[in-house]
Amino acid sequence: MAIGTIQKLNNFVNGQWIPASSDKYEPVFNPATGEVIAEVPLSSREDLNQAVQVAEIAFQTWSKTPVPNRTRILFRYIHLLTQHAEELAETIVREHGKNLKDARGEVQRGIESVEAATATPMMMMGQALPEIANEIEGTTYRYPLGVVAGITPFNFPMMVPLWIFPVAIACGNTFILKPSERTPLLAQRLVELMVEAGLPSGVLNLVHGAHEIVNGILEHKTIKAVSFVGSQPVAQHVYTTGCAHGKRVQALAGAKNHAIVMPDCNLEKTVQGIILAAFGSSGERCMATSVVAVVDEIADEFIELLVSESEKLVVGDGLDPDTFISPLIRESHRQRVIGLVESGEAEQAKLLLDGRIAIQKHPNGYFLGATIFDHVTPDMRIWKEEIFAPVLSIVRIKDLDEGIALTNQSQFANGAIIYTSSGEHMRYFRENIDAGMIGINVNVPAPMALFTFAGNKDSFYGDLGTNGMDGVLFFTRKKMVTSRWF
Ligand code: NAD
């Protein structure tokens, strides 16, 4: 339904797009222009209950559908996602703001997660041991859980939902998706294309909304498992509340990723890598590099090159091919980031590059240019807190041990990178750093979808991560059979 030119979004339940019962809507903005591009419903618990009921019924047949038939739909889905890749990337730019190159990268990463989920028939296989005792054999079988849910963040509107629902569905579960209310348009397209791929009604349902639906999911008796990706406080709430209601929960949370730059690194490639990891997607990535610890010996040379290259980054609308730094998601987020930049100045960090100058040049969107602080220390807010914006802190260190000790003080432990040409440094770093995902001379150490994705400490609550074998283990339960035949 459209009022004027603004589209009101619907929920998707039992194969139908239906309006939410609630009359509360929230605007969806194009962050580059501040223009309202759609209205998303804040659905009620009644809407959620209806979707769960439908999913529960669909589970009866879907869970008994042969596994290869379930994954065959994913092969058609990959084909459709690939066919529509450019349209999907443009939708991401419109509702998220990131530049077209980053959006295309996200589309590709999303497709790779579906490709990995097509291996479910093999990953779901059980185990057998014929002679576990005299004439006795032991076997393990894996089964879907039932109705499961995914709650996703704004920053990867395509990739994160595709980390979760294809593998959950391939395992035989039926699904409720609650996408971010700030980027709901891409989620709609993901569902539409899944229907076009041949997914039966009721298997995948989409309920728009915010915290009310999240809490409804966490408290719902029928929902067996919840996969959450979002900020740290919400992840902790989702994990504790979901577990208290007897659910299996994986909650991937916020981050503060550190890089260590050693004197034996390739300086130019290191600077390029750090710029891509810190300022790509405007720093709105859970794997964005946020702190660089650089050894004193090369600190001045490194910083000079980093600042001069960062000054050249073009700020603008993500659809403009020259744009590197795109807008932040909302004005409220920009205000929080500006507050953090001010705290850095007040706490005596040295501001080398001030992204606030981009604000006057781009009065309509939520822009902020690349910002770099030097002489940052671990007691400062800009060192401790996730900023989620193109703001980079530099810490000067005397050696690798100091860099590792500092990094390991962080509340978070999602990703960490070392830039070095020494195998000895690389190994020492790998063995001593506390992070779930480690990079050696790469830009962003996000694992490919065949591997599991998850951090440590307050960056992750749960046991099994998303993607890879963990995805299948999370969305299935086991039966052990011990048998003797006379
Ligand atoms: P967010 O926590 O604000 O929102 C995530 C989801 O939770 C949304 O669907 C939202 O509707 C819901 N939500 C928000 N507030 C809630 C509340 N009070 N109660 C219940 N539900 C609530 O996160 P975001 O801003 O959309 O996403 C950015 C965050 O996600 C960053 O912190 C980023 O690091 C993190 N993230 C982590 C990973 C990872 O793999 N660890 C990946 C992507 C993003």
Boltz pocket constraint, residues with backbone or C-beta under 6 A from the ligand:
constraints:
  - pocket:
      binder: B
      contacts: [[A, 151], [A, 152], [A, 153], [A, 154], [A, 155], [A, 156], [A, 160], [A, 178], [A, 179], [A, 180], [A, 181], [A, 209], [A, 210], [A, 211], [A, 212], [A, 214], [A, 215], [A, 229], [A, 230], [A, 231], [A, 232], [A, 234], [A, 235], [A, 237], [A, 252], [A, 253], [A, 254], [A, 255], [A, 285], [A, 286], [A, 386], [A, 388], [A, 414], [A, 453], [A, 455], [A, 459]]
      max_distance: 6.0
